[in-house]
Every structure is written in C-alpha cells, then in structure tokens.
Amino acid sequence: MARIIGGIAASHTPTIGFAYDRDSRNDPVWAPIFEQFGHLSAWLEARRPDVLLLIYNDHVTSFFFDHYSAFALGIGAEWRVADEGGGARALPPIAGHPQLAAHIGQSLVADEFDMSFFQHKPLDHGCFSPLSMLTRHDPWPARLVPLQMGVLQSPVPRARRFLKLGHALRRAIESYPEDLRVAIVATGGLSHQVHGERAGFNNPDWDARFMDLFERDPERLADMTLAEFASLGGFEGAEVVMWLAMRGALPAQVACRHRGYYLPSMTGIATAVYEVADTAPDAAIAERHREHMARETRGVEALPGTYPFTLEGSVRTYRINDYLHRMIEPAHRQAFLADPEASFEAAGLSPEERDLIRRRDWRGLIHYGAIFFGLEKLGAVVGVSNLHIYAAMRGETLEAFQKTRNTKALYSVAPAEKQR
C-alpha cells in the first residue's frame, strides 16, 4: 500500500523562481534561499518519494472567477508551467499520477469533501516556484499530484476544514493498493500582504509562532479565524491555512528535520521538513476504507448497458471529449463541417476516434468513453436528433424506439430552426 513518508513546507513567492532562473546562489541577497531549499532537496534525494502531493493556490492564472472552487484536485497525466504574463519559465513538464489522483478524489468525495477536478491546466508559481528548487528536473524524479486551494475569493473554508482535509488525505493515500512513497508538500506564506495601503506588511514574530504551533499544536491554529490569520500575518499571508492540510495528513508526532526562515522583501520565506515513522499502513483499516469509498456506486456495474463516467475515464478519453465539447465553438464546428479530416488532424484524434465520429457510431462512442452530452452536441451540429441517438444506443431504428415512448416528438439542443 501507499504510505506517507513526511511533509515539506515551503513558501511559493515568485522571488524563489526568480533567484533560481538567474542562478543567483552566490548573490548574498538570494543565497539564503538556496541554502534553505538545499535542506529540503537533500531530504527528498535521501528519501526518494515516488509522488509529491503538492498543496498550493493558483494566482488567477489557470483558475479564474468564472469557476472558482475551494478544493480542486489535479488528475491529469502531465503538468506544464503556466505563462503568468511574461512567458513561461524554461522548465519541462512533470508527469502526474492519474491513478493515485483518481483514488484520492474518490476517497475525498466519499468523505464528504465536495471536490472539483482539473486536467490540462498549466500550474503557476504557486507550484513551480518551490518545485524548481526542491528537486532536479532533468527529468523530474517524482510524479506530481497538485491540489489547488481557492483561498483568494471569500468565503474561504475554515482553517479546521483544511486540517480535516489533511486527515482525509491520509486515509486516501494509505488505502491506495500500490506500493508508493508519497511526500506531502504545502506551499504558501508566510506573512505578507500585497494589496491596499497595508501592502508590505510582515510579522516575523508571528511567523515564528505559527511554525511552532504548526509543528506542536495544529489544533490551536485550526480554531483561528481567517480574520485572525490576516491580522497577524497579512491578508494574503492567511493562505497559510493551506499548510494545515499537509499537517493533518501527518500523525500527531512528527520529527522536524529542518526549519528555516528568511525575509528578503515582501514575503517571509519559510522552509521545513517533517518526518514520520516509516511504518506500513494497517491493511485491515485500508480495506475498510476502500469499502467505504465504493459504497455509493456498488451495484452499478450490474446494470445492463450502463457506463459511469469516472475520473479515470475522464483522463483517458479527454482528447475526444474535448473535441466533442468544442462543438459549442462556432469556428470549431464550422471547421468540422467544412473539412472533417483536417479538423481531426488538427485535434490529434487517434484513428479509432476519427472512425467512431465519421461513422456516427453513437453506441461505440459511449463504449469508447465519450460522455453522452458531447454526443448530443455533435448530433446538433450534424442534424441528428437526440431520439435518433437514443435509438442507436439500443440498436433500434427510430421507429422501433419511438414505439416505446409516449409521443413521437423529435428534438435536440440545436436551435429550433436548425432541427430537421
């Protein structure tokens, strides 16, 4: 089974990436950052985790306020560096672990955390600023599962909710059946404020007190309000509530192998390593948790002709579902209608995916892993009603299917004037 080998805490200020990209390790202004992160990278090199579960917040780069979630788990197969306005940093993509991520996602939902899930989004400095310092990347020696926290738009979950999320993360990871070594990385903070007349606020005394409590009494931090965190550490510094998710994933007793602090400019840059006893999870407890995870969908597999759309399926069939979803874009559907083969090529569809769409193999598309509501959009573009698609699912003619309905109505999601 998977096990958590320890936790790393690190600030994610852009200055960390700035210092790394300019190789400023010999500059006295930046040298303390390299020294601090050297302890973290040495620990990772010695302990060699297979996966880093990295807790961070995006800075209105890949996550905007058209859809903003409290907890968003990355389930993708690869993670690229985001362009934050001046071009992306010259770092290679890092591999994800979709199987572990899907297991964690299912476990968190079973534990009543209302998660959102993402893939094919680049990650900004909240992730890659510390990550570039933590480990080599030629190639990256571990896979990454990112967990993005929505802490920029109020309301934000209570601090205790982050701690409880950490407890749930531990149950999720320790019930994963593959033998993996997982390190939990928490990023953000420490004290800082970057907006308003209070911009430039720092509180090193609180930063030290926070790190004391984080190690020895996280329950006290969990009882604090967002306003208290903001008062003591600056409004943006209140993002340190994210650290509690890492702390909750660790046992009560941890060994602090490193702790450092440096305040060069706007943000208190902190680093820490918390090690736990390397003991195997209890197999019976893990099995009970897997049973708990499976409760809501147990029996669905016995329903004939029923194919639930899962996180694993979402990753595996992202390309074709993205192609079908983009039928909502006028330019995309016009390109498809004008030259389907060129449209398939531009989207990089596989030969099997192209064939399924060419033949309008509605049932085959479902078996392949396309979600029905993408098929519905394709039907609207090519002039096929929902009823035709439903009939094809059952291997029937439209006439035979309509005999099972109360009326013979035809409809689709296309505007009425475009429906045949």
C-alpha positions in Angstrom: 0.0 0.0 0.0 1.0 3.6 -0.4 2.5 5.4 2.6 3.2 9.0 3.6 6.9 9.4 4.3 6.8 13.0 5.5 5.8 16.6 4.8 7.6 19.6 3.4 6.5 23.2 3.9 7.8 25.9 1.6 6.8 29.4 0.7 6.0 29.9 -3.0 6.9 33.5 -3.6 7.9 34.3 -7.2 11.3 35.5 -5.9 12.3 31.9 -5.3 11.9 31.1 -9.0 13.5 34.4 -9.9 16.6 33.5 -7.9 16.7 30.0 -9.4 16.3 31.1 -13.0 19.2 33.6 -12.7 21.4 31.2 -10.8 21.8 33.8 -8.0 23.1 31.3 -5.4 26.3 33.4 -5.0 24.4 36.7 -4.6 24.2 37.5 -0.8 20.6 38.7 -1.3 19.5 35.3 -2.7 22.0 32.9 -1.2 19.9 32.2 1.9 17.0 30.9 -0.2 19.3 28.4 -1.9 20.7 27.4 1.5 17.3 26.8 2.9 15.9 24.9 0.0 19.1 22.8 -0.1 18.0 21.1 3.1 14.7 20.2 1.5 16.2 18.9 -1.7 18.7 16.8 0.3 15.9 15.2 2.3 14.0 14.4 -0.9 17.1 13.0 -2.5 17.6 10.8 0.5 14.0 9.6 0.9 13.2 9.4 -2.8 9.4 9.7 -2.8 7.6 8.3 -5.9 4.9 11.0 -5.7 4.7 14.6 -4.4 1.2 15.7 -3.5 1.6 19.4 -3.7 -0.8 21.8 -2.0 -0.8 25.3 -3.5 -3.0 28.1 -4.6 -3.1 29.5 -8.2 -2.8 33.2 -8.5 -5.6 33.9 -11.0 -3.5 32.3 -13.8 -5.2 29.0 -14.7 -8.2 29.4 -12.3 -10.3 32.5 -12.8 -13.6 33.6 -11.2 -15.8 32.3 -13.9 -15.5 29.0 -12.0 -13.7 29.0 -8.7 -13.6 26.1 -6.2 -12.5 25.7 -2.7 -10.6 22.4 -3.4 -9.6 21.3 -6.9 -7.6 18.1 -7.4 -5.4 17.7 -10.4 -6.0 14.3 -12.0 -4.0 14.8 -15.3 -1.1 12.8 -16.8 1.2 15.8 -17.2 1.7 19.3 -15.8 3.2 22.2 -17.6 4.5 25.6 -16.4 2.0 28.4 -16.8 2.6 31.7 -18.6 1.8 34.4 -16.0 2.2 37.3 -18.4 5.8 37.4 -19.3 6.3 33.9 -20.8 6.5 30.5 -19.2 9.6 29.6 -17.3 12.0 27.2 -19.0 11.1 24.1 -17.0 10.0 20.8 -18.5 6.6 19.3 -17.8 6.3 17.0 -14.9 4.4 13.7 -15.0 1.2 13.3 -13.0 -0.1 10.2 -11.4 -3.8 9.9 -12.6 -4.4 6.6 -10.9 -3.4 7.8 -7.4 -5.2 11.1 -8.1 -8.4 9.4 -9.1 -8.3 7.2 -5.9 -7.7 10.3 -3.8 -10.5 12.1 -5.5 -13.0 9.2 -4.9 -11.9 8.9 -1.3 -12.3 12.6 -0.6 -15.8 12.7 -2.1 -16.7 9.6 -0.1 -15.5 11.5 3.0 -17.9 14.3 2.0 -15.5 16.8 0.6 -17.1 18.5 -2.4 -14.1 18.4 -4.8 -13.6 19.8 -8.2 -11.2 18.1 -10.6 -8.9 19.5 -13.3 -6.5 18.4 -16.0 -4.7 20.1 -18.9 -4.3 23.3 -16.9 -0.7 24.7 -16.5 0.5 25.4 -13.0 1.8 28.8 -11.9 4.4 29.9 -9.4 2.4 28.6 -6.5 3.6 25.2 -7.6 6.7 25.6 -9.8 8.4 28.3 -7.8 9.3 26.0 -4.9 9.2 22.8 -7.0 12.1 24.1 -9.2 14.2 24.4 -6.0 13.2 21.2 -4.4 14.4 18.7 -6.9 16.3 18.2 -10.2 14.2 18.2 -13.3 16.3 16.5 -16.0 14.0 14.6 -15.7 11.9 15.1 -12.6 12.5 12.1 -10.2 8.9 12.0 -8.8 5.4 12.4 -10.2 3.1 15.2 -9.1 -0.4 15.3 -7.9 -1.4 19.0 -7.4 -4.2 20.1 -5.0 -5.2 23.7 -5.7 -6.9 25.6 -2.9 -9.3 28.5 -3.6 -8.1 31.0 -1.0 -8.3 34.2 -3.0 -12.0 34.7 -3.0 -14.2 34.9 0.1 -15.7 32.8 1.5 -12.8 30.6 2.2 -13.2 27.3 4.2 -12.4 27.4 7.9 -8.9 26.6 9.0 -10.3 23.4 10.6 -11.7 22.3 7.3 -8.2 22.3 5.9 -6.9 20.2 8.8 -9.8 17.8 8.3 -9.0 17.6 4.6 -5.5 16.5 5.6 -6.9 13.7 7.8 -8.9 12.6 4.7 -5.9 12.8 2.5 -4.1 10.4 4.8 -6.9 7.9 4.7 -7.0 8.2 0.9 -3.3 7.7 0.4 -2.9 4.9 2.9 -5.7 2.9 1.2 -4.2 3.1 -2.2 -3.2 -0.5 -3.0 0.0 0.2 -5.0 3.3 0.4 -3.0 4.1 4.1 -3.3 6.1 6.5 -1.2 4.3 9.9 -1.0 5.6 13.2 0.3 3.1 15.9 1.1 4.3 19.4 0.1 2.5 22.5 1.5 3.2 25.9 -0.1 2.4 29.5 0.6 3.1 32.3 3.0 4.4 33.2 5.4 3.4 36.7 6.5 2.7 39.2 3.7 0.2 41.5 2.1 0.4 42.6 -1.5 -2.7 44.8 -1.9 -4.0 48.1 -0.5 -2.4 50.5 1.9 -1.2 47.7 4.1 0.9 46.3 1.2 4.4 45.3 2.5 3.1 44.1 5.9 5.2 41.5 7.6 5.3 39.9 11.1 8.4 37.7 11.7 7.3 37.1 15.3 4.0 35.7 14.2 5.8 33.6 11.5 8.0 32.0 14.2 5.0 31.4 16.4 3.0 30.0 13.6 5.7 27.5 12.8 5.9 26.5 16.5 2.2 25.9 16.6 2.1 24.1 13.2 4.6 21.5 14.5 3.3 21.1 18.0 -0.3 22.3 18.3 -2.0 22.5 14.9 -5.4 22.2 16.7 -4.9 25.8 18.1 -4.3 27.0 14.5 -7.4 25.2 13.3 -9.5 27.2 15.8 -8.3 30.5 14.4 -10.5 32.6 12.0 -9.4 33.9 8.7 -9.5 37.4 10.1 -7.1 36.4 12.9 -4.7 34.9 10.4 -5.0 38.1 8.3 -4.4 40.4 11.3 -1.3 38.6 12.4 0.2 37.6 9.0 -1.3 39.9 6.4 -4.4 39.2 4.3 -2.5 37.2 1.6 -0.5 35.6 4.4 -3.7 34.0 5.6 -3.0 31.4 2.8 -1.0 29.5 5.4 -4.3 27.7 6.2 -3.3 25.5 3.3 -0.4 24.2 5.4 -2.9 22.6 7.7 -3.9 20.2 5.0 -0.4 18.8 5.0 -0.2 18.8 8.8 -3.5 16.9 9.0 -2.1 14.2 6.7 0.8 13.6 9.2 0.5 11.8 12.5 0.4 13.9 15.7 4.0 13.2 16.5 6.5 14.4 13.8 10.2 15.0 13.8 11.2 18.4 12.4 14.4 17.7 10.4 14.8 21.3 9.2 13.3 24.7 9.7 14.4 28.0 8.2 13.2 31.5 7.6 14.3 34.5 5.5 12.6 37.8 4.8 14.3 39.4 1.8 11.4 41.7 0.7 7.7 41.2 0.6 7.2 37.7 2.0 8.6 35.7 4.9 10.2 32.7 3.1 9.9 29.6 5.2 11.1 26.0 4.7 10.6 23.0 6.9 10.8 19.2 6.7 8.6 17.0 9.0 9.5 13.3 9.1 7.2 10.5 10.2 7.9 6.9 11.3 8.2 4.7 8.2 5.6 2.2 9.2 3.2 0.3 6.9 -0.5 1.3 7.0 -2.8 -1.1 8.6 -4.1 -3.4 5.9 -7.5 -4.0 7.6 -8.1 -0.3 8.0 -7.2 0.3 4.4 -9.6 -2.3 3.2 -12.4 -0.9 5.3 -11.8 2.5 3.8 -11.9 1.1 0.2 -15.2 -0.5 1.1 -16.4 2.9 2.3 -15.2 4.5 -0.9 -17.1 2.0 -3.1 -20.4 2.2 -1.2 -22.2 4.7 -3.4 -21.6 3.0 -6.7 -21.7 -0.6 -5.5 -24.1 -2.5 -7.8 -23.9 0.0 -10.7 -21.7 -2.5 -12.6 -24.6 -4.9 -12.7 -26.9 -2.5 -14.5 -27.0 -3.6 -18.2 -25.9 -1.0 -20.8 -24.7 1.4 -18.1 -21.3 3.1 -18.2 -20.5 5.6 -15.4 -18.2 8.4 -16.4 -15.3 8.3 -13.9 -12.2 10.3 -13.2 -10.0 7.6 -14.8 -12.2 7.7 -17.9 -12.1 11.5 -18.0 -8.3 11.4 -18.2 -8.1 8.5 -20.7 -10.7 10.0 -23.1 -10.0 13.7 -22.6 -9.0 14.3 -26.2 -12.2 13.1 -27.8 -14.4 14.6 -25.2 -12.6 17.9 -25.6 -13.2 17.7 -29.4 -16.9 17.0 -28.9 -17.3 19.7 -26.2 -15.7 22.3 -28.5 -18.7 21.9 -30.8 -20.1 24.8 -28.7 -17.5 27.0 -30.5 -18.7 28.3 -33.9 -15.2 28.2 -35.5 -14.6 24.6 -34.4 -17.9 23.3 -35.7 -17.6 25.2 -39.0 -14.1 23.7 -39.5 -15.5 20.2 -38.8 -18.3 20.6 -41.3 -16.1 22.1 -43.9 -13.3 19.5 -43.7 -13.7 16.8 -41.1 -10.4 15.1 -41.8 -8.4 18.3 -41.4 -10.3 19.0 -38.2 -9.5 15.5 -36.8 -5.8 16.0 -37.7 -5.7 19.4 -36.0 -7.1 17.9 -32.9 -4.7 15.0 -32.9 -7.5 12.4 -32.8 -6.5 8.8 -33.0 -7.6 6.6 -35.9 -10.2 4.9 -33.7 -11.6 8.2 -32.5 -11.8 9.5 -36.1 -13.6 6.4 -37.3 -16.1 6.5 -34.5 -17.0 10.1 -35.4 -17.0 9.5 -39.1 -19.5 6.6 -38.8 -21.6 8.4 -36.2 -21.2 5.3 -34.1 -23.1 6.6 -31.1 -23.0 3.4 -29.1 -19.4 2.8 -30.0 -18.5 6.3 -28.8 -20.1 5.6 -25.4 -18.3 2.3 -25.1 -15.0 4.1 -26.0 -15.6 6.6 -23.2 -17.2 9.6 -24.7 -19.8 11.3 -22.5 -23.3 11.4 -23.8 -23.5 15.2 -23.6 -20.7 15.5 -26.1 -22.6 13.2 -28.5 -25.6 15.4 -28.0 -23.6 18.4 -29.2 -22.2 16.5 -32.2 -25.8 15.5 -33.1 -26.9 19.1 -33.0 -24.1 20.0 -35.5 -24.8 17.2 -38.0 -28.6 17.4 -37.7 -29.2 14.2 -35.8 -31.9 14.4 -33.1 -31.5 13.1 -29.6 -34.1 10.5 -30.3 -32.0 9.1 -33.2 -29.1 8.8 -30.8 -31.1 7.1 -28.1 -32.4 4.6 -30.6 -28.9 3.9 -31.9 -27.8 3.3 -28.3 -30.3 0.4 -28.1 -29.5 -0.9 -31.6 -33.0 0.0 -32.8 -34.5 2.0 -35.6 -36.0 5.4 -34.7 -39.5 3.9 -35.4 -38.9 0.9 -33.1 -37.6 3.2 -30.3 -40.5 5.6 -30.6 -43.0 2.8 -30.1 -41.6 2.7 -26.5 -42.3 6.4 -25.9 -45.5 8.2 -25.1 -45.1 10.5 -28.1 -43.1 10.6 -31.4 -41.5 14.0 -30.7 -38.1 14.8 -32.1 -35.7 17.3 -30.5 -32.1 18.2 -29.9 -30.1 21.0 -28.3 -29.8 22.9 -31.7 -31.9 26.0 -32.2 -35.4 25.1 -33.5 -34.8 26.5 -37.0 -31.8 24.1 -37.4 -33.6 21.0 -36.3 -34.8 18.6 -39.0 
